[in-house]
């Protein structure tokens, strides 16, 4: 009798233990969720390069190690210097706005104050907490290495855990690839390229605080219905009204071709006929992601929401 009772409740006991372990596992990785997501996205972006390199070298471990060095050189080291430059740019701008020297309405001045305060807080926190920044960088690089080296095996293991029929599993995987491609390339990569192009243009035409405005250009490029013109067009008009006709017209032409024009070209090239992302998900994802993850949430918020919707639809289709 006692054995029957134990057998009857063993399933519930196992489920309870599994949920408890899952909860504990979540708390273990919670401080590093951003690093996990970052390494996953970077591995997705650079996986084609890794494949080409590995086809030449024929050694997964060495190819992954070379890609880690490459990532460290082109991304993480410049990021540290950009953050320091950003802090130096934002501080004078914050003092300038706070001093009320600008002839702006109280509402606009208040909005600008809040934007600058937020950027200053995020950049200062990251710049001042160097040990924490280095720890997350180390974890990101470590995970990036294994995502490249064991990526195909990991995808197969994840696929085997999806509680759907084989045809629905393939549909989920394909939708996941399409959505990830659209978000990573259509929003993240395009936004970064446009931000870099805008920053270069602001340097060339001597717009004050070019890194800050380049950062804002990245955000506006990702927001549907707004567009990056909201940054470079007023800057060019201000230059023209200040008497710098050459600089203002030059920035106007540069913005039309190398910022807005380049954005349209890149989105057509990278997204094509891939899954279209609803603007509401992008807006909610960006601002919700910022609330939870800080600045990096701009990138991961839309990705998480969109993938969740796709997975939910597949699960409901399977259940019906």
C-alpha positions in Angstrom: 0.0 0.0 0.0 2.8 2.3 1.0 4.7 1.6 -2.3 1.5 2.3 -4.3 1.1 5.7 -2.7 4.8 6.5 -3.4 4.5 5.4 -7.0 1.3 7.5 -7.3 2.9 10.6 -6.1 6.4 10.1 -7.5 5.5 12.0 -10.7 4.4 15.0 -8.7 7.5 14.8 -6.5 9.7 14.7 -9.6 7.9 17.6 -11.1 8.2 19.6 -7.9 11.9 18.9 -7.7 12.4 19.8 -11.3 10.6 23.1 -10.8 12.7 23.9 -7.7 15.9 23.1 -9.5 14.8 25.2 -12.5 14.0 28.1 -10.2 17.4 27.8 -8.5 19.1 27.5 -11.9 17.4 30.7 -13.0 18.7 32.6 -9.9 22.2 31.3 -10.6 22.2 32.6 -14.2 20.1 35.7 -13.6 23.0 38.1 -13.1 24.4 37.0 -16.4 21.3 36.9 -18.6 22.5 39.9 -20.5 25.9 38.3 -21.1 24.2 35.1 -22.3 21.9 37.0 -24.7 24.7 39.1 -26.0 27.0 36.2 -26.7 24.2 34.4 -28.4 23.4 37.3 -30.7 27.1 37.9 -31.5 27.6 34.2 -32.3 24.6 34.3 -34.6 26.0 37.4 -36.4 29.5 36.1 -36.8 28.7 32.4 -37.3 29.0 32.6 -41.2 32.5 34.1 -40.7 33.4 31.3 -38.3 32.2 28.6 -40.7 34.4 30.1 -43.5 37.3 30.3 -41.2 36.8 26.7 -39.9 36.5 25.4 -43.5 40.0 26.7 -44.0 41.6 25.8 -40.6 39.7 22.5 -40.0 39.8 22.9 -36.3 36.7 24.1 -34.4 38.5 25.0 -31.1 41.2 27.1 -32.8 38.7 28.8 -35.2 36.5 29.7 -32.2 39.5 31.1 -30.4 40.5 33.3 -33.3 36.9 34.6 -33.5 37.1 35.5 -29.8 40.2 37.5 -30.4 38.7 39.1 -33.4 35.6 40.1 -31.4 37.7 41.4 -28.5 39.7 43.7 -30.9 36.8 45.0 -33.0 34.1 45.3 -30.3 34.9 45.2 -26.6 38.1 47.3 -26.6 36.6 50.2 -28.7 33.4 50.0 -26.5 35.3 50.9 -23.4 36.8 54.0 -25.1 33.5 55.0 -26.6 31.8 54.9 -23.1 34.5 57.2 -21.7 34.1 59.6 -24.6 30.3 59.5 -24.2 30.6 60.5 -20.5 32.8 63.4 -21.4 30.3 64.5 -24.1 27.2 64.2 -21.9 28.5 66.1 -18.9 28.9 69.5 -20.6 25.6 69.0 -22.4 23.8 68.3 -19.2 25.3 71.4 -17.5 24.4 73.5 -20.6 20.8 72.3 -20.6 20.5 72.7 -16.8 21.8 76.2 -16.9 18.8 77.3 -19.1 21.0 78.9 -21.6 19.0 77.2 -24.4 15.9 79.1 -25.4 13.6 76.1 -25.1 10.2 75.6 -23.6 10.2 74.0 -20.1 8.6 70.9 -21.5 11.3 70.3 -24.2 14.0 71.2 -21.7 12.6 68.7 -19.2 12.6 65.9 -21.8 16.1 66.7 -22.9 17.2 66.7 -19.3 15.7 63.3 -18.7 17.3 61.8 -21.8 20.7 63.2 -21.0 20.4 62.1 -17.4 19.6 58.6 -18.4 22.5 58.3 -20.9 24.8 59.9 -18.3 23.7 57.5 -15.6 24.0 54.4 -17.8 27.4 55.4 -19.3 28.8 56.5 -15.9 27.7 53.3 -14.2 29.4 51.2 -16.9 32.5 53.2 -16.9 32.9 53.4 -13.1 32.2 49.7 -12.5 35.2 48.4 -14.5 35.5 45.1 -12.5 31.8 44.2 -13.2 32.2 45.3 -16.9 35.3 43.0 -17.3 33.5 40.1 -15.6 30.6 40.3 -18.0 32.9 40.8 -20.9 34.9 37.6 -19.9 31.6 35.6 -19.6 30.3 36.9 -22.9 33.6 35.9 -24.7 33.6 32.5 -22.9 30.0 31.7 -24.0 30.6 33.2 -27.5 33.5 30.6 -27.9 31.2 27.7 -27.0 28.2 28.9 -29.0 30.4 28.9 -32.1 32.2 25.7 -31.4 29.1 23.7 -30.3 26.4 25.7 -31.9 25.0 23.1 -34.2 25.0 20.4 -31.5 23.2 22.9 -29.1 20.5 23.6 -31.7 19.8 19.9 -32.1 19.6 19.5 -28.3 17.1 22.4 -28.1 15.1 21.0 -31.0 14.8 17.7 -29.2 13.4 19.4 -26.1 10.6 21.2 -28.0 7.3 19.4 -27.1 5.9 19.4 -30.6 5.6 17.1 -33.6 8.6 17.0 -36.0 6.9 19.1 -38.7 5.9 21.8 -36.1 9.5 21.7 -34.6 10.9 22.5 -38.0 8.3 25.3 -38.4 9.3 26.7 -35.0 13.0 26.5 -35.9 12.5 28.2 -39.2 10.3 31.0 -37.7 12.9 31.4 -35.0 15.6 31.8 -37.6 13.5 34.3 -39.7 12.6 36.4 -36.6 16.1 36.4 -35.3 17.4 37.3 -38.7 14.9 40.2 -39.0 15.6 41.5 -35.5 19.4 41.0 -35.4 20.1 42.2 -39.0 17.1 44.5 -39.6 17.2 46.3 -36.3 20.5 45.6 -34.4 23.1 45.5 -37.2 21.4 48.1 -39.3 21.0 50.4 -36.3 24.7 50.0 -35.4 25.8 50.7 -39.0 23.5 53.7 -39.3 24.7 55.0 -35.9 28.3 54.6 -36.9 27.6 56.4 -40.2 25.7 59.2 -38.5 28.5 59.6 -35.9 31.1 59.9 -38.7 28.9 62.5 -40.5 28.6 64.5 -37.2 32.3 64.5 -36.9 32.9 65.5 -40.5 30.4 68.4 -40.3 31.4 69.4 -36.7 28.2 68.7 -34.9 28.8 68.9 -31.1 28.7 65.7 -29.1 28.8 63.4 -32.2 28.9 60.1 -30.2 25.9 61.0 -28.1 23.9 62.0 -31.2 25.1 58.9 -33.0 23.8 56.8 -30.1 20.4 58.6 -30.3 20.4 57.9 -34.1 20.7 54.2 -33.4 17.6 54.3 -31.2 15.6 56.4 -33.6 16.5 54.0 -36.5 14.9 51.2 -34.5 11.7 53.0 -33.7 9.0 52.5 -36.3 7.3 55.6 -37.5 10.1 57.9 -36.3 13.2 57.4 -38.3 16.8 58.8 -37.9 16.0 62.0 -39.9 14.7 63.4 -36.6 18.3 63.7 -35.5 20.4 64.8 -38.5 17.7 67.0 -40.2 17.4 69.5 -37.3 21.2 69.5 -36.9 21.6 70.5 -40.6 18.9 73.1 -40.4 20.5 74.6 -37.2 23.8 74.9 -39.0 22.2 76.7 -42.0 20.4 79.2 -39.7 23.7 79.7 -37.9 25.3 80.8 -41.2 27.2 77.6 -41.9 25.6 77.0 -45.2 28.2 74.6 -46.5 28.1 72.5 -43.3 24.4 72.5 -43.1 23.8 71.6 -46.8 26.6 69.1 -46.6 25.1 67.4 -43.6 21.7 67.4 -45.3 23.0 65.6 -48.4 25.0 63.2 -46.2 22.0 62.4 -44.1 19.8 61.7 -47.1 22.3 59.4 -48.8 24.5 57.9 -46.1 22.1 57.8 -43.1 18.4 57.5 -44.2 19.2 56.2 -47.7 21.7 53.7 -46.4 19.2 52.5 -43.8 16.5 51.8 -46.5 19.1 49.9 -48.6 20.4 47.8 -45.7 16.9 46.8 -44.5 15.9 45.7 -48.0 19.1 43.7 -48.3 19.1 42.1 -44.9 15.4 41.5 -44.2 14.0 41.0 -47.7 11.0 38.7 -47.4 11.8 37.5 -43.9 9.2 37.7 -41.1 7.8 41.2 -40.7 7.9 42.4 -37.1 4.8 44.3 -35.9 5.7 47.9 -34.8 3.9 47.4 -31.5 6.2 44.6 -30.6 9.2 46.7 -31.5 8.0 49.7 -29.4 7.1 47.5 -26.4 10.2 45.5 -26.7 12.6 48.5 -26.8 11.1 50.4 -23.9 10.3 47.3 -21.8 13.8 46.0 -22.5 15.4 49.3 -21.3 13.4 49.1 -18.1 14.6 45.5 -17.3 18.1 45.4 -18.9 19.2 49.0 -19.3 20.5 50.2 -22.7 21.2 46.6 -24.0 17.4 46.0 -23.7 16.9 48.1 -26.8 18.3 45.2 -28.8 17.0 42.2 -26.8 13.5 43.5 -25.8 12.0 43.2 -29.4 13.8 39.9 -30.0 12.4 38.3 -26.8 8.8 39.5 -27.4 8.7 38.5 -31.0 10.1 35.0 -30.5 7.7 34.5 -27.6 4.7 35.4 -29.8 6.0 33.0 -32.5 6.5 30.1 -30.0 3.1 30.7 -28.5 1.4 30.6 -31.9 3.1 27.3 -32.7 2.2 25.8 -29.4 -1.5 26.8 -29.8 -1.6 25.4 -33.3 -0.2 22.2 -32.0 -2.7 22.0 -29.2 -5.7 22.7 -31.4 
